[in-house]
Amino acid sequence: MENLVEIRWHARGGQGAKTAAVIMAEAAAEAGKFVQGFPEYGPERMGAPIRAYNRVADTPIHLHCNIEAPGLVVVLDPTLVTNTDVVSGLPEDAALVVNTTESPAAIRRKLKLQGRRVFTVDASGIALDTIGRDIPNTPMMGALVKISGLLPYEEFLAATTQQLKKKFRADIVEKNLTAINRAYQEVIGE
C-alpha cells in the first residue's frame, strides 16, 4: 500500500477516542485517501482503557487487523503513559503525542524512550477552556494533524466541521473547532 500511515489511539472510555478515529477517517476520505477507522471493543466501560485505530493510504487498504506497529500513537489520558504500554510496537521513526501539561522530555524520561519523536499538548486544559468539558479528543486531532502532516489543515478542518455538524449544535461545533485550532498551535515536540 502506498504511503500507508497507521495510528493507534489510547484513551479511557468516554474520552472520545472512537469518535476521533471515525472523524479522522472521514476527513481523510474527504481528502481522497483510502481509510479505516475502528475501535477495539471488549468488556470496557466508562473510564476503562480502550484503543481505537486508523489506517490512511493513497491506495486501497486490504488489511483487516489491529495495528501492532503504528507510525503514530495518540494518548488522550496521561495516566495511561505509566499504566499501559502505549509505546508497544512503536518503530524508531514513529511519533507519540500525549495529552499532558508535561514536556516532551519528561514523557520521554517516564517511558525510558529512545528514538522516536515525542510531542505533548494540554488537550484537557484546552477542552476545558473552549468546550467546557474535559473531552480531549478534538484537540488531540488538531495536534495529530499538525505533527503528522497527514492531511492539509484546511481540508481537515472543513471535513471535521461537516462531521461535527451531523452530531452537534452550531455553538458546540464552534467550540470544538476552537479547541482543534488551539491544539494545532500549541502542540510542542522534541
MIKOLKE-357339 format. One record per atom (N, C-alpha, C): residue number from 1; residue in one letter; atom name; x, y, z. Coordinates in steps of 0.001 Angstrom, whole numbers, plus 524288, in hexadecimal, padded with zeros to 5 digits. Example, Ala and Ser with C-alpha at 12.3 -4.5 7.8 and 13.67 -1.06 7.14 Angstrom:
// MIKOLKE-357339
n, res, atom, x, y, z
1, a, N, 83386, 7E9C6, 81E78
1, a, CA, 8300C, 7EE6C, 81E78
1, a, C, 83390, 7F31C, 81E78
2, s, N, 83232, 7F736, 81BA8
2, s, CA, 83566, 7FBDC, 81BE4
2, s, C, 83264, 8001E, 81EBE
//
This chain:
// MIKOLKE-357339
n, res, atom, x, y, z
1, m, N, 8033D, 7FB67, 80000
1, m, CA, 80000, 80000, 80000
1, m, C, 80366, 804D2, 80000
2, e, N, 801DE, 8087B, 7FCCA
2, e, CA, 804EC, 80D27, 7FC29
2, e, C, 803F6, 81100, 8009A
3, n, N, 8083B, 812B3, 8030E
3, n, CA, 807FB, 816A3, 8073C
3, n, C, 80430, 81531, 80B91
4, l, N, 8044F, 81066, 80D4E
4, l, CA, 800E3, 80EAC, 8118F
4, l, C, 802B1, 8110A, 816B6
5, v, N, 7FF11, 81388, 8197C
5, v, CA, 80010, 815A4, 81EAF
5, v, C, 7FC4E, 812E4, 82265
6, e, N, 7FE74, 810B8, 8269B
6, e, CA, 7FB39, 80E15, 82A7C
6, e, C, 7FB82, 8111B, 82FA1
7, i, N, 7F6EB, 811DE, 831FE
7, i, CA, 7F675, 814F0, 836C4
7, i, C, 7F3C6, 8119E, 83AEB
8, r, N, 7F5F7, 811B3, 83FA5
8, r, CA, 7F371, 80F11, 84414
8, r, C, 7F226, 81334, 8482D
9, w, N, 7ED37, 81352, 849D4
9, w, CA, 7EB47, 816F6, 84DC6
9, w, C, 7EAC6, 81412, 852F0
10, h, N, 7ECC4, 81657, 85725
10, h, CA, 7EC1E, 81440, 85C6E
10, h, C, 7E8E8, 81831, 85F89
11, a, N, 7E4DF, 8164F, 8622A
11, a, CA, 7E184, 819CC, 8653D
11, a, C, 7DEB0, 8169E, 8695B
12, r, N, 7DB4A, 81932, 86C0F
12, r, CA, 7D7A8, 8169F, 86F9A
12, r, C, 7D23A, 81749, 86D41
13, g, N, 7CEDD, 8137D, 86E42
13, g, CA, 7C98C, 813C1, 86C47
13, g, C, 7C701, 818E8, 86DCD
14, g, N, 7C4C3, 81B95, 86A04
14, g, CA, 7C237, 82091, 86B01
14, g, C, 7C574, 82549, 86972
15, q, N, 7CA6F, 82487, 867F3
15, q, CA, 7CDBC, 828EF, 86669
15, q, C, 7CD72, 82A21, 86094
16, g, N, 7CAB5, 826E3, 85DA7
16, g, CA, 7C9D2, 8280E, 85827
16, g, C, 7CDBF, 825DF, 8544F
17, a, N, 7D0C3, 821E7, 855C4
17, a, CA, 7D49A, 81FB1, 8521E
17, a, C, 7D1EE, 81D37, 84D61
18, k, N, 7CDB7, 81A58, 84E48
18, k, CA, 7CAEC, 817F3, 849E6
18, k, C, 7C8EB, 81C32, 8463A
19, t, N, 7C691, 82034, 84866
19, t, CA, 7C48D, 82486, 84538
19, t, C, 7C8F4, 82725, 84235
20, a, N, 7CD5D, 8280F, 844C4
20, a, CA, 7D1D6, 82A87, 84227
20, a, C, 7D3C3, 8272E, 83D9E
21, a, N, 7D429, 8220B, 83E69
21, a, CA, 7D5F4, 81E8D, 83A3E
21, a, C, 7D22C, 81EAD, 835A1
22, v, N, 7CD21, 81EBF, 836B6
22, v, CA, 7C93C, 81EE4, 83283
22, v, C, 7C970, 8241D, 82FA2
23, i, N, 7C9C3, 8286D, 83286
23, i, CA, 7CA07, 82D94, 82FFE
23, i, C, 7CF01, 82E17, 82CC5
24, m, N, 7D36D, 82C2C, 82ED6
24, m, CA, 7D84E, 82C55, 82BCE
24, m, C, 7D7C3, 8292F, 826C8
25, a, N, 7D538, 824A7, 8271A
25, a, CA, 7D464, 82175, 8226D
25, a, C, 7D104, 82462, 81E7A
26, e, N, 7CCE0, 826CA, 8204E
26, e, CA, 7C969, 829B9, 81CCF
26, e, C, 7CC49, 82E56, 81A4B
27, a, N, 7CF64, 8311A, 81D5E
27, a, CA, 7D254, 8358C, 81B44
27, a, C, 7D63E, 833C0, 81724
28, a, N, 7D8E2, 82F6F, 81827
28, a, CA, 7DCA5, 82D5D, 81457
28, a, C, 7D9E0, 82B7B, 80F6E
29, a, N, 7D559, 82914, 81009
29, a, CA, 7D250, 82753, 80B7C
29, a, C, 7D0A8, 82C04, 80833
30, e, N, 7CEFC, 8302F, 80AC5
30, e, CA, 7CD83, 834FA, 807F6
30, e, C, 7D21F, 83730, 804DD
31, a, N, 7D6DE, 8364E, 806D8
31, a, CA, 7DB97, 83831, 8043A
31, a, C, 7DD6A, 8346F, 7FFF6
32, g, N, 7DA59, 83050, 7FEF4
32, g, CA, 7DBA0, 82CAC, 7FAC3
32, g, C, 7DEFE, 82812, 7FC58
33, k, N, 7DF9C, 82741, 8016D
33, k, CA, 7E2CA, 822E1, 80356
33, k, C, 7DF67, 81E09, 80418
34, f, N, 7E1E4, 81995, 8044C
34, f, CA, 7DF5E, 814B4, 805CB
34, f, C, 7E02D, 81434, 80BAB
35, v, N, 7DC0E, 812AD, 80E83
35, v, CA, 7DC55, 81308, 81432
35, v, C, 7D9C1, 80E72, 816ED
36, q, N, 7DB47, 80DDA, 81BCE
36, q, CA, 7D894, 80A93, 81F98
36, q, C, 7D8B1, 80D81, 824C8
37, g, N, 7D482, 80D27, 827B4
37, g, CA, 7D43C, 80F64, 82CEB
37, g, C, 7D0D9, 80BD2, 83033
38, f, N, 7D319, 80980, 8344F
38, f, CA, 7D02A, 8059A, 83743
38, f, C, 7D220, 80544, 83CDF
39, p, N, 7CE9B, 803ED, 84074
39, p, CA, 7D022, 80328, 845E9
39, p, C, 7D16D, 7FD71, 846E6
40, e, N, 7D3FF, 7FC75, 84B41
40, e, CA, 7D4DE, 7F71D, 84D1B
40, e, C, 7D116, 7F65A, 8519D
41, y, N, 7CD38, 7F332, 850B8
41, y, CA, 7C933, 7F26B, 854B9
41, y, C, 7CA60, 7EDB9, 8581E
42, g, N, 7C8A5, 7EE14, 85CD7
42, g, CA, 7C902, 7E9E7, 860A9
42, g, C, 7C4FF, 7EB19, 864DA
43, p, N, 7C5F5, 7E963, 86992
43, p, CA, 7C22C, 7EA61, 86DBF
43, p, C, 7C2DA, 7EFCA, 8703F
44, e, N, 7C4FB, 7F383, 86D3E
44, e, CA, 7C62A, 7F8A5, 86F68
44, e, C, 7C13D, 7FB80, 87127
45, r, N, 7C20E, 7FEE4, 874E0
45, r, CA, 7BDE1, 80244, 876BC
45, r, C, 7C031, 807BC, 87754
46, m, N, 7BCEB, 80B6B, 87898
46, m, CA, 7BEAE, 810CA, 8794A
46, m, C, 7C366, 810E2, 87CFC
47, g, N, 7C79E, 81345, 87B1F
47, g, CA, 7CC4B, 813C5, 87E51
47, g, C, 7D04B, 80F74, 87DA7
48, a, N, 7CEDC, 80B29, 87B1B
48, a, CA, 7D28C, 806DF, 87A43
48, a, C, 7D613, 80828, 8759A
49, p, N, 7DAFB, 8064E, 8759E
49, p, CA, 7DE6F, 80742, 8712E
49, p, C, 7DC3A, 804CA, 86C2F
50, i, N, 7DC6C, 807BA, 867F2
50, i, CA, 7DAA3, 805C9, 862DB
50, i, C, 7DE96, 80758, 85EAF
51, r, N, 7DE05, 80500, 85A25
51, r, CA, 7E136, 80663, 855A0
51, r, C, 7DDA5, 80731, 850F0
52, a, N, 7DF63, 80A95, 84D79
52, a, CA, 7DCD4, 80B4B, 8486E
52, a, C, 7E13A, 80BB9, 8446A
53, y, N, 7DFDD, 80B0C, 83F82
53, y, CA, 7E3DE, 80AC0, 83B74
53, y, C, 7E232, 80DB1, 8368B
54, n, N, 7E621, 80F6B, 8339E
54, n, CA, 7E562, 8118B, 82E5B
54, n, C, 7E989, 80F5F, 82AC8
55, r, N, 7E7F9, 80E78, 825F7
55, r, CA, 7EBAE, 80D92, 821B5
55, r, C, 7EA38, 81176, 81D78
56, v, N, 7EE2D, 813F1, 81B31
56, v, CA, 7ED60, 817B8, 81706
56, v, C, 7F170, 81684, 812D8
57, a, N, 7EFB2, 81622, 80DEF
57, a, CA, 7F34A, 814E3, 809AB
57, a, C, 7F175, 81779, 8049F
58, d, N, 7F4F0, 8178D, 800CE
58, d, CA, 7F3A9, 819A6, 7FBA2
58, d, C, 7F14F, 8157F, 7F817
59, t, N, 7F19A, 81099, 7F9A7
59, t, CA, 7EF74, 80C41, 7F69C
59, t, C, 7EBEB, 808F8, 7FA25
60, p, N, 7E8B3, 80599, 7F7EB
60, p, CA, 7E528, 80278, 7FB2F
60, p, C, 7E808, 7FF75, 7FF7B
61, i, N, 7E571, 7FF04, 803E8
61, i, CA, 7E79A, 7FC55, 8087C
61, i, C, 7E502, 7F700, 808E7
62, h, N, 7E82F, 7F2E8, 808EF
62, h, CA, 7E61A, 7ED97, 8092C
62, h, C, 7E726, 7EAF1, 80E63
63, l, N, 7E96B, 7EDBB, 81210
63, l, CA, 7EA5F, 7EB9E, 81745
63, l, C, 7E564, 7EBFD, 81A82
64, h, N, 7E466, 7E80E, 81DA5
64, h, CA, 7DFDC, 7E81E, 82128
64, h, C, 7E172, 7E5C8, 82664
65, c, N, 7E4B8, 7E8A4, 82933
65, c, CA, 7E6B7, 7E6D1, 82E3D
65, c, C, 7E81A, 7EB9A, 83185
66, n, N, 7E91F, 7EAB4, 83677
66, n, CA, 7EAE6, 7EEF7, 839CC
66, n, C, 7F042, 7F0CC, 837F9
67, i, N, 7F1CA, 7F548, 839CE
67, i, CA, 7F6C1, 7F794, 83842
67, i, C, 7FAC4, 7F667, 83C76
68, e, N, 7FED7, 7F397, 83AF6
68, e, CA, 802D8, 7F1EC, 83EB3
68, e, C, 807B6, 7F560, 83EA2
69, a, N, 808E0, 7F7E7, 83A31
69, a, CA, 80D8A, 7FB34, 839B3
69, a, C, 80BF5, 80078, 83761
70, p, N, 80936, 803AF, 83A6B
70, p, CA, 80726, 808A0, 83856
70, p, C, 80B68, 80CA2, 83747
71, g, N, 80A85, 80FCA, 83359
71, g, CA, 80E0D, 81426, 83250
71, g, C, 80CF3, 818C4, 835DB
72, l, N, 80829, 818DB, 837F7
72, l, CA, 80684, 81D0E, 83B78
72, l, C, 80361, 81AC0, 83FF0
73, v, N, 8047B, 81C87, 844AE
73, v, CA, 80168, 81B0B, 84940
73, v, C, 7FF79, 82008, 84BC7
74, v, N, 7FA5B, 8201C, 84CF7
74, v, CA, 7F7D3, 8249A, 84F66
74, v, C, 7F5BD, 822D3, 854B0
75, v, N, 7F75F, 82574, 858DC
75, v, CA, 7F5C3, 82403, 85E24
75, v, C, 7F25E, 8285F, 8605B
76, l, N, 7ED4D, 8273E, 86107
76, l, CA, 7E99E, 82B23, 862F6
76, l, C, 7E9B5, 82BAF, 868E0
77, d, N, 7EB22, 82793, 86BA5
77, d, CA, 7EB36, 827B9, 8715E
77, d, C, 7F0D3, 82708, 87341
78, p, N, 7F327, 82B0B, 875B3
78, p, CA, 7F8A4, 82AB1, 87747
78, p, C, 7F9CB, 8266C, 87B41
79, t, N, 7F5D6, 82499, 87E35
79, t, CA, 7F6E0, 8205F, 881F2
79, t, C, 7F82A, 81B46, 87F24
80, l, N, 7F6AB, 81AD4, 87A3E
80, l, CA, 7F7CE, 8160C, 8774C
80, l, C, 7FD96, 81594, 875E1
81, v, N, 80072, 819E9, 87622
81, v, CA, 8060B, 819D2, 874DF
81, v, C, 808EC, 8160F, 8787C
82, t, N, 8076C, 815F1, 87D6D
82, t, CA, 80A10, 81279, 8811B
82, t, C, 806D7, 80DA2, 88273
83, n, N, 801D5, 80D83, 880FA
83, n, CA, 7FE77, 80911, 88254
83, n, C, 7FDBE, 8051D, 87DF9
84, t, N, 7FF0F, 80670, 87939
84, t, CA, 7FEAC, 802D2, 874CA
84, t, C, 8037B, 80381, 87161
85, d, N, 80453, 7FFDA, 86DF5
85, d, CA, 808E6, 8001B, 86A8A
85, d, C, 8077E, 80307, 86585
86, v, N, 80745, 80839, 865E3
86, v, CA, 805AA, 80B5F, 86166
86, v, C, 809AD, 80B5A, 85D00
87, v, N, 80E7C, 809D5, 85E1C
87, v, CA, 81284, 809C5, 85A0D
87, v, C, 81384, 8044A, 857E0
88, s, N, 81041, 80094, 85937
88, s, CA, 810CD, 7FB45, 85738
88, s, C, 810DE, 7FB4A, 85140
89, g, N, 814ED, 7F8F8, 84F05
89, g, CA, 81558, 7F87F, 8495D
89, g, C, 816A1, 7FD84, 84680
90, l, N, 817CF, 801AC, 84954
90, l, CA, 818CD, 806BC, 846DD
90, l, C, 81E24, 806BC, 8442A
91, p, N, 81E49, 8070F, 83EF9
91, p, CA, 82344, 8070A, 83C28
91, p, C, 82699, 80BDB, 83D6B
92, e, N, 82B99, 80B83, 83C38
92, e, CA, 82F49, 80FC6, 83D52
92, e, C, 82DCC, 814E5, 83AA9
93, d, N, 82B5B, 814A4, 83609
93, d, CA, 82A0A, 81969, 83331
93, d, C, 82483, 81B56, 8345B
94, a, N, 82206, 81939, 8385A
94, a, CA, 81CA4, 81A89, 839AD
94, a, C, 81C55, 81F5F, 83D1F
95, a, N, 8177B, 82128, 83DFF
95, a, CA, 81693, 825B3, 8415C
95, a, C, 8126F, 8246C, 8456C
96, l, N, 8130F, 826D3, 849F4
96, l, CA, 80F84, 8263E, 84E59
96, l, C, 80DB5, 82BB1, 84FE7
97, v, N, 80890, 82C6F, 8507D
97, v, CA, 80682, 83167, 8525E
97, v, C, 80306, 83047, 85711
98, v, N, 8041B, 83319, 85B67
98, v, CA, 80187, 83211, 8605D
98, v, C, 7FEB7, 836FB, 86242
99, n, N, 7F9FF, 8363D, 8642B
99, n, CA, 7F703, 83A5C, 866C1
99, n, C, 7F92A, 83AF0, 86C49
100, t, N, 7FC2B, 83F0A, 86D24
100, t, CA, 7FE97, 83FE0, 8723F
100, t, C, 80093, 84576, 872A3
101, t, N, 8015F, 84732, 8776A
101, t, CA, 803E0, 84C43, 87847
101, t, C, 809D0, 84BA0, 87894
102, e, N, 80BA3, 846CC, 87892
102, e, CA, 81141, 845CA, 878DD
102, e, C, 813E0, 846BC, 8739D
103, s, N, 818FC, 84756, 873C4
103, s, CA, 81C05, 8482F, 86F01
103, s, C, 81CE7, 84308, 86C29
104, p, N, 81E29, 8434C, 86725
104, p, CA, 81F91, 83E84, 86458
104, p, C, 82431, 83BAF, 866E7
105, a, N, 827FD, 83EA4, 868E6
105, a, CA, 82C85, 83C3E, 86B74
105, a, C, 82ADB, 83938, 87054
106, a, N, 82728, 83B4E, 8734F
106, a, CA, 8254C, 8389E, 87804
106, a, C, 82282, 8338D, 8769A
107, i, N, 81F6D, 8339E, 8727F
107, i, CA, 81CC2, 82ED5, 870BA
107, i, C, 820C6, 82ADA, 86ED8
108, r, N, 8249F, 82CA3, 86C00
108, r, CA, 828CB, 82919, 86A24
108, r, C, 82B7D, 82673, 86EC4
109, r, N, 82CA3, 8297E, 872E8
109, r, CA, 82F2A, 82745, 8778A
109, r, C, 82B96, 8234C, 87A37
110, k, N, 82698, 8249E, 87AD8
110, k, CA, 822E0, 82103, 87D52
110, k, C, 822A6, 81BCF, 87A81
111, l, N, 822CE, 81C0A, 8755E
111, l, CA, 82254, 81748, 8722F
111, l, C, 8279A, 814AD, 87127
112, k, N, 82BD7, 81745, 872D5
112, k, CA, 8311F, 81557, 871AB
112, k, C, 83191, 8144A, 86BCF
113, l, N, 82FCB, 81810, 868C5
113, l, CA, 82F39, 81787, 86324
113, l, C, 833E8, 819BF, 8604A
114, q, N, 83641, 8169E, 85D0A
114, q, CA, 83A83, 8184A, 859A1
114, q, C, 83854, 818DB, 85422
115, g, N, 83A76, 81C84, 85130
115, g, CA, 8388A, 81D45, 84BE1
115, g, C, 832F4, 81F3A, 84BE4
116, r, N, 83060, 81EBD, 847AA
116, r, CA, 82AFE, 82078, 846E9
116, r, C, 82A78, 8265B, 847DC
117, r, N, 82668, 8288E, 845B7
117, r, CA, 8252E, 82E0E, 846A7
117, r, C, 820FC, 82E3C, 84AE1
118, v, N, 8218C, 831C7, 84EA5
118, v, CA, 81DDB, 83236, 852FA
118, v, C, 81BA1, 837C2, 85304
119, f, N, 81668, 83808, 8536A
119, f, CA, 813A4, 83CFF, 85371
119, f, C, 80FE1, 83D17, 85805
120, t, N, 80EE1, 841C0, 85A07
120, t, CA, 80AFE, 8425E, 85E2D
120, t, C, 807A0, 84728, 85D0C
121, v, N, 802E1, 846EB, 85F1B
121, v, CA, 7FF44, 84B4F, 85ED0
121, v, C, 7FB74, 84ABD, 86359
122, d, N, 7F9F5, 84F09, 865BC
122, d, CA, 7F635, 84EE7, 86A0C
122, d, C, 7F0AA, 84EDB, 867CA
123, a, N, 7EF2D, 84A78, 86573
123, a, CA, 7EA0A, 849FF, 862F0
123, a, C, 7E59C, 84A5D, 866E8
124, s, N, 7E66B, 84849, 86B96
124, s, CA, 7E257, 848B1, 86F9F
124, s, C, 7E170, 84E5E, 8712A
125, g, N, 7E5AD, 85139, 871F8
125, g, CA, 7E534, 856C3, 87349
125, g, C, 7E29C, 859D3, 86EEB
126, i, N, 7E414, 858A6, 86A1E
126, i, CA, 7E1B4, 85B43, 8659C
126, i, C, 7DBDE, 859FF, 86557
127, a, N, 7DA86, 85504, 8661B
127, a, CA, 7D507, 85371, 865EB
127, a, C, 7D1DF, 8562C, 86A2E
128, l, N, 7D409, 85669, 86EE1
128, l, CA, 7D148, 8591B, 87323
128, l, C, 7D07F, 85EE6, 871E6
129, d, N, 7D487, 8616C, 86FB9
129, d, CA, 7D435, 866FC, 86E68
129, d, C, 7D05A, 8681E, 86A03
130, t, N, 7D030, 864B9, 8661F
130, t, CA, 7CD2C, 865DC, 86163
130, t, C, 7C7D0, 86339, 8613F
131, i, N, 7C79C, 85E59, 862E4
131, i, CA, 7C2CA, 85B4C, 86292
131, i, C, 7BFE3, 85B51, 867C5
132, g, N, 7C2E4, 85BCB, 86C0A
132, g, CA, 7C090, 85BC8, 87135
132, g, C, 7C057, 85669, 873B3
133, r, N, 7C297, 85287, 87112
133, r, CA, 7C2BD, 84D2C, 8731C
133, r, C, 7C800, 84AB9, 871B7
134, d, N, 7C9CF, 84739, 874FD
134, d, CA, 7CECE, 84499, 87410
134, d, C, 7CE0A, 83FF0, 87060
135, i, N, 7CD0F, 84140, 86B7E
135, i, CA, 7CCC4, 83D46, 86765
135, i, C, 7D0F6, 83EC4, 86368
136, p, N, 7D596, 83C48, 863C7
136, p, CA, 7DA1D, 83E15, 860D5
136, p, C, 7DA84, 83C29, 85B30
137, n, N, 7D68D, 83979, 85936
137, n, CA, 7D727, 83715, 8540A
137, n, C, 7D7E8, 83B03, 84FA5
138, t, N, 7D4B8, 83F17, 84F5E
138, t, CA, 7D563, 842B1, 84AFB
138, t, C, 7DA7D, 845CB, 84B52
139, p, N, 7DC18, 847AD, 84FF0
139, p, CA, 7E13A, 84A2E, 85006
139, p, C, 7E5A2, 84673, 84E57
140, m, N, 7E545, 84192, 84FEB
140, m, CA, 7E959, 83DD3, 84E6B
140, m, C, 7E96A, 83CE9, 84887
141, m, N, 7E4DF, 83D50, 84604
141, m, CA, 7E4B5, 83CE1, 84050
141, m, C, 7E7C2, 8415E, 83DD4
142, g, N, 7E71B, 84617, 83FE9
142, g, CA, 7EA09, 84A8D, 83DE2
142, g, C, 7EFE4, 849C8, 83E7B
143, a, N, 7F18C, 847CF, 8430B
143, a, CA, 7F71F, 846C3, 843E7
143, a, C, 7F912, 84291, 84028
144, l, N, 7F5F5, 83E78, 83F66
144, l, CA, 7F776, 83A36, 83BE4
144, l, C, 7F840, 83C21, 8364F
145, v, N, 7F4A8, 83F49, 8346B
145, v, CA, 7F52A, 8415B, 82F18
145, v, C, 7FA13, 844B2, 82E9E
146, k, N, 7FB3F, 847B8, 832A0
146, k, CA, 7FFE7, 84B0F, 83281
146, k, C, 804E7, 847D7, 83245
147, i, N, 80562, 843F6, 835B7
147, i, CA, 80A55, 84113, 835F8
147, i, C, 80B06, 83D38, 83187
148, s, N, 806B0, 83B6E, 82F4A
148, s, CA, 80704, 83757, 82B4B
148, s, C, 80739, 83973, 825C1
149, g, N, 804E3, 83E03, 824D0
149, g, CA, 80470, 83FE3, 81F73
149, g, C, 8011C, 83C42, 81C25
150, l, N, 7FDFD, 83906, 81EB8
150, l, CA, 7FACC, 8350C, 81C25
150, l, C, 7F705, 8375E, 81834
151, l, N, 7F4BE, 83BCF, 81994
151, l, CA, 7F0F0, 83E70, 8163A
151, l, C, 7F21D, 84440, 8162D
152, p, N, 7F0E6, 846E1, 811E2
152, p, CA, 7F13E, 84C99, 81205
152, p, C, 7ED79, 84EA3, 81632
153, y, N, 7EF4A, 8524F, 81966
153, y, CA, 7EC49, 85409, 81DEB
153, y, C, 7E6E9, 8562D, 81C6D
154, e, N, 7E6A0, 85959, 8185B
154, e, CA, 7E19A, 85BA3, 816D5
154, e, C, 7DDC1, 85771, 81515
155, e, N, 7DFA6, 85376, 81246
155, e, CA, 7DC3D, 84F21, 810A6
155, e, C, 7DA5B, 84C11, 8156A
156, f, N, 7DDDF, 84B2C, 81919
156, f, CA, 7DC6E, 84880, 81DEC
156, f, C, 7D834, 84B8D, 820D5
157, l, N, 7D8F2, 850AC, 8215D
157, l, CA, 7D51D, 853E7, 82421
157, l, C, 7CFCB, 853CC, 8216D
158, a, N, 7CFBC, 85438, 81C4D
158, a, CA, 7CAC7, 8543A, 8196D
158, a, C, 7C7EA, 84F12, 81A27
159, a, N, 7CAAF, 84AB8, 8199A
159, a, CA, 7C83B, 8458D, 81A33
159, a, C, 7C677, 844A9, 81FD3
160, t, N, 7C9A9, 84647, 8238B
160, t, CA, 7C849, 8459A, 8290B
160, t, C, 7C388, 848E7, 82A6D
161, t, N, 7C34A, 84D94, 8285B
161, t, CA, 7BEBD, 850EC, 82946
161, t, C, 7B9C5, 84E2E, 8277A
162, q, N, 7B9E8, 84BDD, 822D9
162, q, CA, 7B550, 84922, 820CE
162, q, C, 7B3D4, 8447F, 82441
163, q, N, 7B7AF, 8419C, 82624
163, q, CA, 7B691, 83D26, 8298F
163, q, C, 7B446, 83EED, 82EC4
164, l, N, 7B676, 84302, 830FB
164, l, CA, 7B486, 844F7, 835FE
164, l, C, 7AEFB, 84725, 83581
165, k, N, 7ADD5, 84992, 83111
165, k, CA, 7A89A, 84BBB, 83036
165, k, C, 7A465, 84788, 8302C
166, k, N, 7A5DA, 842C4, 82ECF
166, k, CA, 7A216, 83E71, 82EC2
166, k, C, 7A07A, 83CD9, 83446
167, k, N, 7A3CC, 83E09, 83820
167, k, CA, 7A2E3, 83C36, 83D75
167, k, C, 7A18F, 84083, 8415D
168, f, N, 7A34B, 84558, 84046
168, f, CA, 7A2FE, 8496F, 84445
168, f, C, 7A08D, 84E7B, 84246
169, r, N, 79EB2, 851A9, 84601
169, r, CA, 79CC5, 856EB, 844D7
169, r, C, 7A151, 85A4E, 842F2
170, a, N, 79FFD, 85E8F, 84057
170, a, CA, 7A3EA, 8620E, 83E12
170, a, C, 7A7BA, 86423, 84226
171, d, N, 7A5DE, 86585, 846DB
171, d, CA, 7A967, 867A5, 84AD0
171, d, C, 7AD51, 8638A, 84CB1
172, i, N, 7ABA9, 85EAB, 84D0F
172, i, CA, 7AF30, 85A71, 84EA7
172, i, C, 7B33D, 8596E, 84A5E
173, v, N, 7B186, 859AA, 8457C
173, v, CA, 7B528, 85903, 84110
173, v, C, 7B95C, 85D3B, 84157
174, e, N, 7B7D1, 86214, 84223
174, e, CA, 7BB95, 8665E, 84269
174, e, C, 7BF6A, 865AE, 846F0
175, k, N, 7BD81, 86400, 84B64
175, k, CA, 7C0F0, 86316, 84FE0
175, k, C, 7C4F0, 85ED5, 84EA5
176, n, N, 7C345, 85AA6, 84C0F
176, n, CA, 7C6DF, 85676, 84A9D
176, n, C, 7CADD, 8584E, 8469C
177, l, N, 7C938, 85B78, 842E2
177, l, CA, 7CCE6, 85D88, 83F03
177, l, C, 7D0E9, 8611E, 84195
178, t, N, 7CF33, 86426, 84563
178, t, CA, 7D2DC, 8676A, 84853
178, t, C, 7D6D6, 86401, 84B37
179, a, N, 7D4F8, 85FB4, 84D8F
179, a, CA, 7D877, 85C12, 85050
179, a, C, 7DC69, 859A6, 84C8B
180, i, N, 7DA99, 85815, 847FC
180, i, CA, 7DE0B, 855CD, 8440B
180, i, C, 7E242, 859B9, 84288
181, n, N, 7E0A9, 85E82, 84162
181, n, CA, 7E465, 86293, 83FD2
181, n, C, 7E86C, 863AB, 84413
182, r, N, 7E6A8, 863FA, 848EF
182, r, CA, 7EA5C, 864FE, 84D34
182, r, C, 7EE5A, 8609D, 84DA5
183, a, N, 7EC9A, 85BBF, 84D83
183, a, CA, 7F03D, 8575B, 84DFA
183, a, C, 7F3FB, 8573A, 8495C
184, y, N, 7F20D, 85875, 844C8
184, y, CA, 7F55B, 858AE, 84017
184, y, C, 7F9C8, 85C8F, 840F2
185, q, N, 7F88B, 860FC, 8436A
185, q, CA, 7FC72, 86507, 84472
185, q, C, 7FFF3, 863CD, 84913
186, e, N, 7FDDC, 86117, 84D01
186, e, CA, 80098, 86089, 85201
186, e, C, 803A8, 85B7A, 852A3
187, v, N, 802F6, 857A0, 84F40
187, v, CA, 805DC, 852BB, 84FC5
187, v, C, 80BB9, 853DD, 84F49
188, i, N, 80EC1, 85167, 852AC
188, i, CA, 8146C, 8521B, 85284
188, i, C, 81712, 84CC9, 8522F
189, g, N, 81BBD, 84CBE, 85003
189, g, CA, 81E7D, 847CA, 84F72
189, g, C, 82456, 8486A, 84FFE
190, e, N, 826D9, 843E5, 85014
190, e, CA, 82C95, 843EC, 8503C
190, e, C, 82EA1, 83FE9, 84C65
//
